[in-house]
Amino acid sequence: MWIVELIVVLLFIFLGARLGSIGIGFAGGLGVLVLALVFGLKPGTIPIDVILIIMSVIAAIATMQVAGGLDYLVQLAERVLRSNPKYITFLAPLVTYTMTIFAGSGLTAFSTLPVIAEVAKREGIRPSRPLSIATVASQIAITASPISAAVVFFAAALEPLGVDYVKLLLICIPSSFTAVMLAAVVTNFLGKDLKDDPVYQDRLARGLVAMPADHEKQQRQELPPGAKTSVLIFLIAIIAVVCYAMAISSTVGLIKDPVLKRDAAIMTFMLAAAAAIALFCKIDCNKVLNAATFKSGMSACVCVLGVAWLGTTFVSAHLEEINVFAGSLLETRPWLLAVVLFFASMLLYSQAATTKALMPAAISLGISPVAAIAAFAAVSALFVLPTYPTLLAAIEFDDTGSTRIGKYVFNHPFLIPGVLTISLAVAFGFLLAPLII
């Protein structure tokens, strides 16, 4: 019977992928309803903690956006990208990785993609190279962001095993960043040069490629008075989150019996940052509700609610069978966990949802902390199906046609950089984790 139920789970995940966006969450909720009423399964645990963290972080980011902070960050990113245009394939992932680490959301890459495409085109560089690795970098950086829901939840799951939040970051940040930059080296040689691409030449001949505007003549957008202040407040809040988490961790242990646990601290610090930005930058809080980041963040909450709930419903009902089937296999081949997470995230479309749905089960099977942390980067395989928002945006912004979905759907420019980045991050995790844990 569990095989039939698994097929039902996969069908609803596929339905969600077809619906796209918030529809992924809708389909997950419908799947829980079917499993409960048709198959009699008890609904699993709702990932309330993950959802609340996403809501509080997105609230702060959206408030910063209304204050002009995101526009200021985009201007800084533009300066970096335009400073050495010949190295755009290396600078682009550096920028998107850093912005995701800072914001806890890979959707911040949206704002830099048109700049990346323009700079690459101006230099005669195939835009698919920097666009693909930059998009992948924004996804894998979630597993290294101090305020991402996936990292916070995973850190809590690892605490009983003697691994705290600080150690997790000390492994995930260097392993994922090194993987991104090494993958950028390979990506820099993928595909034909732009001048030799027949699709580009055809589009150019038909007048479908816009010539890059002279950036020096472009008027820089005037920022609101509180833009820089909002970024400073948000940065202070992130530093406070990291410092507090270190202070209450078993490694540092400055605070032995904290009043605020780590999850509650992140939520309160983020909401406090939003309040400070609203007060000091004098913004209209009603505008926060219409901010693009707020809408996308709330959509992510519904997606995590539906899909993670669907996953936990199935896993909790068949934990014994999963233990029998996978326990010995993962014990002898722990790297297989990365493979499982890779394919799961490909369907679940969320690092937080994948982590919430599968990591507790993996830990209950007796997987070692080293293997679990090393495999963690594999929850970022959102690039496999070319339907994720940032992938679609990268394709749309590249009017040269170099960033395109192939005839067989999976032969798109994000696949090789993404698989390579995750493979390297997992390998570096297995090397680094034993030295830190």
C-alpha positions as a Python dict, from the first residue, in 0.01 Angstrom:
ca = {
    (1, 'M'): (0, 0, 0),
    (2, 'W'): (283, 240, 77),
    (3, 'I'): (396, 225, -286),
    (4, 'V'): (53, 344, -399),
    (5, 'E'): (62, 623, -141),
    (6, 'L'): (410, 724, -259),
    (7, 'I'): (280, 743, -615),
    (8, 'V'): (-3, 965, -491),
    (9, 'V'): (249, 1194, -318),
    (10, 'L'): (458, 1220, -637),
    (11, 'L'): (147, 1286, -846),
    (12, 'F'): (46, 1579, -629),
    (13, 'I'): (400, 1717, -632),
    (14, 'F'): (395, 1691, -1012),
    (15, 'L'): (55, 1865, -1015),
    (16, 'G'): (200, 2143, -803),
    (17, 'A'): (495, 2181, -1039),
    (18, 'R'): (251, 2214, -1328),
    (19, 'L'): (45, 2476, -1144),
    (20, 'G'): (363, 2665, -1050),
    (21, 'S'): (423, 2938, -792),
    (22, 'I'): (185, 2919, -494),
    (23, 'G'): (3, 2633, -667),
    (24, 'I'): (273, 2398, -536),
    (25, 'G'): (142, 2460, -186),
    (26, 'F'): (-219, 2421, -296),
    (27, 'A'): (-143, 2080, -449),
    (28, 'G'): (42, 1973, -133),
    (29, 'G'): (-258, 2054, 84),
    (30, 'L'): (-485, 1863, -154),
    (31, 'G'): (-246, 1568, -132),
    (32, 'V'): (-269, 1567, 249),
    (33, 'L'): (-648, 1566, 219),
    (34, 'V'): (-640, 1264, -14),
    (35, 'L'): (-393, 1072, 204),
    (36, 'A'): (-604, 1138, 512),
    (37, 'L'): (-954, 1072, 377),
    (38, 'V'): (-883, 807, 115),
    (39, 'F'): (-592, 616, 270),
    (40, 'G'): (-656, 692, 636),
    (41, 'L'): (-311, 839, 710),
    (42, 'K'): (-277, 1069, 1008),
    (43, 'P'): (-166, 1417, 886),
    (44, 'G'): (197, 1483, 964),
    (45, 'T'): (347, 1770, 1160),
    (46, 'I'): (284, 2113, 1010),
    (47, 'P'): (618, 2298, 962),
    (48, 'I'): (505, 2596, 1166),
    (49, 'D'): (855, 2696, 1280),
    (50, 'V'): (988, 2711, 923),
    (51, 'I'): (688, 2914, 807),
    (52, 'L'): (717, 3163, 1093),
    (53, 'I'): (1087, 3217, 1026),
    (54, 'I'): (1021, 3278, 657),
    (55, 'M'): (742, 3522, 743),
    (56, 'S'): (953, 3724, 987),
    (57, 'V'): (1258, 3740, 759),
    (58, 'I'): (1048, 3834, 456),
    (59, 'A'): (870, 4102, 661),
    (60, 'A'): (1205, 4265, 736),
    (61, 'I'): (1328, 4234, 377),
    (62, 'A'): (1004, 4375, 235),
    (63, 'T'): (1021, 4668, 477),
    (64, 'M'): (1379, 4730, 366),
    (65, 'Q'): (1264, 4716, 3),
    (66, 'V'): (995, 4980, 62),
    (67, 'A'): (1261, 5200, 226),
    (68, 'G'): (1478, 5166, -87),
    (69, 'G'): (1732, 4933, 69),
    (70, 'L'): (1710, 4667, -201),
    (71, 'D'): (1757, 4930, -471),
    (72, 'Y'): (2070, 5044, -291),
    (73, 'L'): (2200, 4687, -278),
    (74, 'V'): (2129, 4647, -649),
    (75, 'Q'): (2330, 4962, -720),
    (76, 'L'): (2620, 4821, -522),
    (77, 'A'): (2590, 4494, -713),
    (78, 'E'): (2587, 4683, -1044),
    (79, 'R'): (2912, 4859, -954),
    (80, 'V'): (3078, 4526, -879),
    (81, 'L'): (2949, 4364, -1197),
    (82, 'R'): (3047, 4657, -1419),
    (83, 'S'): (3385, 4713, -1256),
    (84, 'N'): (3548, 4415, -1429),
    (85, 'P'): (3308, 4308, -1706),
    (86, 'K'): (3551, 4053, -1852),
    (87, 'Y'): (3519, 3851, -1532),
    (88, 'I'): (3138, 3860, -1524),
    (89, 'T'): (3114, 3478, -1504),
    (90, 'F'): (3299, 3491, -1171),
    (91, 'L'): (3160, 3817, -1034),
    (92, 'A'): (2796, 3730, -1106),
    (93, 'P'): (2782, 3422, -876),
    (94, 'L'): (2985, 3610, -614),
    (95, 'V'): (2721, 3884, -609),
    (96, 'T'): (2414, 3656, -603),
    (97, 'Y'): (2571, 3425, -344),
    (98, 'T'): (2650, 3720, -115),
    (99, 'M'): (2307, 3876, -155),
    (100, 'T'): (2137, 3545, -73),
    (101, 'I'): (2357, 3491, 233),
    (102, 'F'): (2265, 3841, 345),
    (103, 'A'): (1890, 3824, 273),
    (104, 'G'): (1815, 3455, 332),
    (105, 'S'): (1625, 3437, 3),
    (106, 'G'): (1750, 3336, -340),
    (107, 'L'): (1485, 3554, -502),
    (108, 'T'): (1713, 3856, -448),
    (109, 'A'): (1893, 3734, -763),
    (110, 'F'): (1601, 3868, -967),
    (111, 'S'): (1730, 4222, -937),
    (112, 'T'): (2078, 4144, -1068),
    (113, 'L'): (1990, 3915, -1361),
    (114, 'P'): (1918, 4194, -1614),
    (115, 'V'): (2247, 4361, -1523),
    (116, 'I'): (2437, 4034, -1566),
    (117, 'A'): (2278, 3976, -1907),
    (118, 'E'): (2353, 4331, -2023),
    (119, 'V'): (2716, 4332, -1908),
    (120, 'A'): (2784, 3992, -2066),
    (121, 'K'): (2627, 4096, -2396),
    (122, 'R'): (2824, 4420, -2403),
    (123, 'E'): (3149, 4227, -2360),
    (124, 'G'): (3056, 3964, -2620),
    (125, 'I'): (3044, 3696, -2350),
    (126, 'R'): (2781, 3425, -2382),
    (127, 'P'): (2519, 3545, -2127),
    (128, 'S'): (2412, 3189, -2042),
    (129, 'R'): (2745, 3136, -1865),
    (130, 'P'): (2718, 3404, -1593),
    (131, 'L'): (2338, 3380, -1577),
    (132, 'S'): (2339, 3005, -1515),
    (133, 'I'): (2606, 2995, -1246),
    (134, 'A'): (2469, 3311, -1079),
    (135, 'T'): (2123, 3152, -1055),
    (136, 'V'): (2267, 2829, -913),
    (137, 'A'): (2477, 3028, -664),
    (138, 'S'): (2165, 3206, -537),
    (139, 'Q'): (2004, 2868, -471),
    (140, 'I'): (2288, 2688, -296),
    (141, 'A'): (2365, 2993, -81),
    (142, 'I'): (2040, 2923, 105),
    (143, 'T'): (2219, 2631, 273),
    (144, 'A'): (2479, 2874, 409),
    (145, 'S'): (2264, 3172, 506),
    (146, 'P'): (2247, 3235, 882),
    (147, 'I'): (1883, 3342, 857),
    (148, 'S'): (1743, 3097, 601),
    (149, 'A'): (1464, 2870, 726),
    (150, 'A'): (1645, 2561, 594),
    (151, 'V'): (1962, 2633, 795),
    (152, 'V'): (1776, 2725, 1113),
    (153, 'F'): (1561, 2411, 1105),
    (154, 'F'): (1854, 2185, 1019),
    (155, 'A'): (2063, 2334, 1300),
    (156, 'A'): (1784, 2256, 1546),
    (157, 'A'): (1764, 1897, 1419),
    (158, 'L'): (2141, 1855, 1462),
    (159, 'E'): (2163, 1989, 1818),
    (160, 'P'): (2075, 1655, 1982),
    (161, 'L'): (2367, 1506, 1789),
    (162, 'G'): (2610, 1756, 1941),
    (163, 'V'): (2640, 1987, 1638),
    (164, 'D'): (2535, 2346, 1691),
    (165, 'Y'): (2443, 2634, 1463),
    (166, 'V'): (2795, 2779, 1454),
    (167, 'K'): (2961, 2454, 1347),
    (168, 'L'): (2700, 2405, 1077),
    (169, 'L'): (2777, 2747, 928),
    (170, 'L'): (3152, 2690, 955),
    (171, 'I'): (3108, 2387, 730),
    (172, 'C'): (2837, 2504, 492),
    (173, 'I'): (2969, 2851, 406),
    (174, 'P'): (3322, 2757, 288),
    (175, 'S'): (3216, 2432, 120),
    (176, 'S'): (2931, 2588, -80),
    (177, 'F'): (3122, 2905, -170),
    (178, 'T'): (3429, 2714, -290),
    (179, 'A'): (3204, 2486, -493),
    (180, 'V'): (3034, 2783, -660),
    (181, 'M'): (3358, 2951, -760),
    (182, 'L'): (3515, 2629, -894),
    (183, 'A'): (3198, 2555, -1090),
    (184, 'A'): (3221, 2907, -1235),
    (185, 'V'): (3559, 2815, -1384),
    (186, 'V'): (3403, 2524, -1571),
    (187, 'T'): (3091, 2723, -1664),
    (188, 'N'): (3312, 2987, -1827),
    (189, 'F'): (3386, 2735, -2104),
    (190, 'L'): (3037, 2591, -2157),
    (191, 'G'): (2859, 2649, -2487),
    (192, 'K'): (2980, 2819, -2802),
    (193, 'D'): (3117, 3170, -2783),
    (194, 'L'): (2842, 3425, -2844),
    (195, 'K'): (2972, 3527, -3188),
    (196, 'D'): (2965, 3161, -3299),
    (197, 'D'): (2615, 3081, -3170),
    (198, 'P'): (2380, 3036, -3469),
    (199, 'V'): (2073, 3116, -3256),
    (200, 'Y'): (2227, 3448, -3154),
    (201, 'Q'): (2328, 3529, -3511),
    (202, 'D'): (1977, 3452, -3634),
    (203, 'R'): (1815, 3668, -3365),
    (204, 'L'): (2064, 3945, -3435),
    (205, 'A'): (1985, 3937, -3808),
    (206, 'R'): (1612, 3957, -3735),
    (207, 'G'): (1660, 4256, -3504),
    (208, 'L'): (1550, 4068, -3192),
    (209, 'V'): (1860, 4155, -2991),
    (210, 'A'): (1862, 4497, -2826),
    (211, 'M'): (2197, 4671, -2823),
    (212, 'P'): (2315, 4750, -2468),
    (213, 'A'): (2253, 5109, -2366),
    (214, 'D'): (2546, 5326, -2271),
    (215, 'H'): (2555, 5288, -1897),
    (216, 'E'): (2745, 5612, -1850),
    (217, 'K'): (2454, 5799, -2006),
    (218, 'Q'): (2192, 5618, -1805),
    (219, 'Q'): (2046, 5812, -1517),
    (220, 'R'): (2104, 5639, -1188),
    (221, 'Q'): (1787, 5586, -992),
    (222, 'E'): (1754, 5832, -708),
    (223, 'L'): (1727, 5649, -377),
    (224, 'P'): (1486, 5741, -97),
    (225, 'P'): (1652, 5917, 201),
    (226, 'G'): (1632, 5611, 424),
    (227, 'A'): (1768, 5354, 178),
    (228, 'K'): (2118, 5322, 326),
    (229, 'T'): (1983, 5341, 680),
    (230, 'S'): (1747, 5049, 614),
    (231, 'V'): (2034, 4834, 487),
    (232, 'L'): (2242, 4923, 794),
    (233, 'I'): (1958, 4830, 1030),
    (234, 'F'): (1901, 4500, 850),
    (235, 'L'): (2274, 4422, 857),
    (236, 'I'): (2290, 4495, 1231),
    (237, 'A'): (1993, 4259, 1284),
    (238, 'I'): (2169, 3978, 1096),
    (239, 'I'): (2488, 4030, 1296),
    (240, 'A'): (2280, 4027, 1615),
    (241, 'V'): (2116, 3699, 1512),
    (242, 'V'): (2452, 3533, 1444),
    (243, 'C'): (2613, 3669, 1762),
    (244, 'Y'): (2319, 3565, 1979),
    (245, 'A'): (2312, 3219, 1823),
    (246, 'M'): (2684, 3187, 1897),
    (247, 'A'): (2635, 3307, 2253),
    (248, 'I'): (2371, 3043, 2330),
    (249, 'S'): (2548, 2764, 2137),
    (250, 'S'): (2721, 2480, 2318),
    (251, 'T'): (3048, 2578, 2148),
    (252, 'V'): (3064, 2928, 2299),
    (253, 'G'): (2816, 2893, 2584),
    (254, 'L'): (2811, 3255, 2705),
    (255, 'I'): (2439, 3228, 2783),
    (256, 'K'): (2363, 2902, 2962),
    (257, 'D'): (1986, 2923, 2996),
    (258, 'P'): (1859, 3164, 2726),
    (259, 'V'): (1518, 3320, 2762),
    (260, 'L'): (1495, 3336, 2384),
    (261, 'K'): (1564, 3017, 2193),
    (262, 'R'): (1735, 3053, 1854),
    (263, 'D'): (1418, 3033, 1642),
    (264, 'A'): (1238, 3288, 1856),
    (265, 'A'): (1548, 3510, 1850),
    (266, 'I'): (1557, 3514, 1471),
    (267, 'M'): (1188, 3603, 1452),
    (268, 'T'): (1208, 3878, 1713),
    (269, 'F'): (1528, 4029, 1573),
    (270, 'M'): (1383, 4036, 1221),
    (271, 'L'): (1053, 4188, 1331),
    (272, 'A'): (1242, 4437, 1545),
    (273, 'A'): (1452, 4529, 1240),
    (274, 'A'): (1134, 4583, 1040),
    (275, 'A'): (997, 4808, 1315),
    (276, 'A'): (1322, 5006, 1333),
    (277, 'I'): (1329, 5054, 955),
    (278, 'A'): (964, 5167, 956),
    (279, 'L'): (1033, 5417, 1235),
    (280, 'F'): (1371, 5559, 1135),
    (281, 'C'): (1311, 5556, 759),
    (282, 'K'): (954, 5684, 798),
    (283, 'I'): (789, 5446, 554),
    (284, 'D'): (422, 5372, 500),
    (285, 'C'): (374, 5021, 639),
    (286, 'N'): (75, 4965, 410),
    (287, 'K'): (318, 4960, 118),
    (288, 'V'): (499, 4660, 268),
    (289, 'L'): (198, 4442, 186),
    (290, 'N'): (237, 4524, -184),
    (291, 'A'): (615, 4480, -200),
    (292, 'A'): (728, 4216, -448),
    (293, 'T'): (943, 4042, -188),
    (294, 'F'): (652, 4025, 58),
    (295, 'K'): (425, 3864, -200),
    (296, 'S'): (687, 3610, -307),
    (297, 'G'): (773, 3535, 56),
    (298, 'M'): (413, 3471, 154),
    (299, 'S'): (381, 3249, -153),
    (300, 'A'): (683, 3055, -28),
    (301, 'C'): (512, 3008, 310),
    (302, 'V'): (209, 2845, 146),
    (303, 'C'): (438, 2627, -66),
    (304, 'V'): (629, 2508, 239),
    (305, 'L'): (304, 2450, 429),
    (306, 'G'): (152, 2231, 160),
    (307, 'V'): (453, 2041, 30),
    (308, 'A'): (635, 1982, 359),
    (309, 'W'): (308, 1878, 525),
    (310, 'L'): (250, 1631, 241),
    (311, 'G'): (601, 1492, 287),
    (312, 'T'): (579, 1457, 664),
    (313, 'T'): (237, 1291, 636),
    (314, 'F'): (379, 1015, 417),
    (315, 'V'): (712, 978, 600),
    (316, 'S'): (566, 967, 952),
    (317, 'A'): (312, 702, 844),
    (318, 'H'): (581, 475, 696),
    (319, 'L'): (885, 549, 910),
    (320, 'E'): (925, 183, 1003),
    (321, 'E'): (929, 68, 639),
    (322, 'I'): (1169, 350, 549),
    (323, 'N'): (1400, 243, 832),
    (324, 'V'): (1406, -114, 706),
    (325, 'F'): (1453, -17, 342),
    (326, 'A'): (1700, 268, 376),
    (327, 'G'): (1869, 224, 714),
    (328, 'S'): (2139, -27, 622),
    (329, 'L'): (2186, 127, 277),
    (330, 'L'): (2257, 475, 414),
    (331, 'E'): (2478, 329, 684),
    (332, 'T'): (2712, 174, 427),
    (333, 'R'): (2671, 444, 161),
    (334, 'P'): (2594, 773, 341),
    (335, 'W'): (2654, 975, 23),
    (336, 'L'): (2326, 834, -109),
    (337, 'L'): (2148, 1079, 121),
    (338, 'A'): (2270, 1356, -109),
    (339, 'V'): (2116, 1174, -405),
    (340, 'V'): (1782, 1141, -223),
    (341, 'L'): (1782, 1510, -123),
    (342, 'F'): (1878, 1610, -477),
    (343, 'F'): (1580, 1442, -640),
    (344, 'A'): (1343, 1540, -359),
    (345, 'S'): (1429, 1909, -383),
    (346, 'M'): (1392, 1888, -759),
    (347, 'L'): (1024, 1810, -696),
    (348, 'L'): (959, 1995, -370),
    (349, 'Y'): (1094, 2326, -510),
    (350, 'S'): (1211, 2449, -171),
    (351, 'Q'): (1525, 2401, 35),
    (352, 'A'): (1329, 2452, 356),
    (353, 'A'): (1052, 2212, 254),
    (354, 'T'): (1301, 1943, 152),
    (355, 'T'): (1499, 1984, 474),
    (356, 'K'): (1185, 1974, 686),
    (357, 'A'): (1041, 1672, 505),
    (358, 'L'): (1349, 1448, 486),
    (359, 'M'): (1626, 1547, 727),
    (360, 'P'): (1447, 1436, 1047),
    (361, 'A'): (1382, 1097, 884),
    (362, 'A'): (1747, 1069, 778),
    (363, 'I'): (1868, 1153, 1128),
    (364, 'S'): (1625, 902, 1281),
    (365, 'L'): (1778, 635, 1054),
    (366, 'G'): (2109, 692, 1233),
    (367, 'I'): (2284, 886, 958),
    (368, 'S'): (2598, 1052, 1098),
    (369, 'P'): (2613, 1432, 1144),
    (370, 'V'): (2905, 1443, 899),
    (371, 'A'): (2704, 1275, 624),
    (372, 'A'): (2391, 1480, 697),
    (373, 'I'): (2577, 1812, 682),
    (374, 'A'): (2778, 1714, 376),
    (375, 'A'): (2459, 1613, 193),
    (376, 'F'): (2276, 1931, 299),
    (377, 'A'): (2384, 2125, -13),
    (378, 'A'): (2185, 1878, -225),
    (379, 'V'): (1855, 2032, -109),
    (380, 'S'): (1929, 2309, -361),
    (381, 'A'): (1856, 2116, -682),
    (382, 'L'): (1579, 2358, -778),
    (383, 'F'): (1747, 2414, -1115),
    (384, 'V'): (1680, 2069, -1264),
    (385, 'L'): (1331, 2149, -1389),
    (386, 'P'): (1358, 2479, -1580),
    (387, 'T'): (1042, 2620, -1425),
    (388, 'Y'): (1179, 2789, -1112),
    (389, 'P'): (1114, 3168, -1112),
    (390, 'T'): (1480, 3280, -1121),
    (391, 'L'): (1558, 3036, -1403),
    (392, 'L'): (1266, 3161, -1609),
    (393, 'A'): (1369, 3520, -1540),
    (394, 'A'): (1726, 3451, -1656),
    (395, 'I'): (1590, 3306, -1980),
    (396, 'E'): (1365, 3607, -2035),
    (397, 'F'): (1637, 3865, -1968),
    (398, 'D'): (1875, 3707, -2222),
    (399, 'D'): (1750, 3825, -2562),
    (400, 'T'): (2055, 3671, -2733),
    (401, 'G'): (1888, 3331, -2703),
    (402, 'S'): (2194, 3171, -2543),
    (403, 'T'): (2004, 3099, -2221),
    (404, 'R'): (1736, 2872, -2357),
    (405, 'I'): (1552, 2549, -2276),
    (406, 'G'): (1652, 2272, -2513),
    (407, 'K'): (1431, 2040, -2713),
    (408, 'Y'): (1444, 1772, -2443),
    (409, 'V'): (1359, 2014, -2155),
    (410, 'F'): (1646, 1898, -1933),
    (411, 'N'): (1920, 2013, -2173),
    (412, 'H'): (1930, 2370, -2046),
    (413, 'P'): (2233, 2578, -1939),
    (414, 'F'): (2161, 2553, -1564),
    (415, 'L'): (2194, 2175, -1537),
    (416, 'I'): (2572, 2125, -1566),
    (417, 'P'): (2670, 2422, -1342),
    (418, 'G'): (2408, 2315, -1087),
    (419, 'V'): (2500, 1947, -1070),
    (420, 'L'): (2870, 2034, -1060),
    (421, 'T'): (2822, 2291, -782),
    (422, 'I'): (2620, 2054, -562),
    (423, 'S'): (2860, 1763, -625),
    (424, 'L'): (3159, 1977, -526),
    (425, 'A'): (2980, 2119, -221),
    (426, 'V'): (2891, 1768, -99),
    (427, 'A'): (3249, 1649, -156),
    (428, 'F'): (3395, 1948, 30),
    (429, 'G'): (3141, 1891, 307),
    (430, 'F'): (3263, 1536, 359),
    (431, 'L'): (3621, 1667, 375),
    (432, 'L'): (3554, 1964, 603),
    (433, 'A'): (3288, 1833, 842),
    (434, 'P'): (3515, 1579, 1023),
    (435, 'L'): (3766, 1858, 1093),
    (436, 'I'): (3509, 2081, 1262),
    (437, 'I'): (3270, 1841, 1433),
}
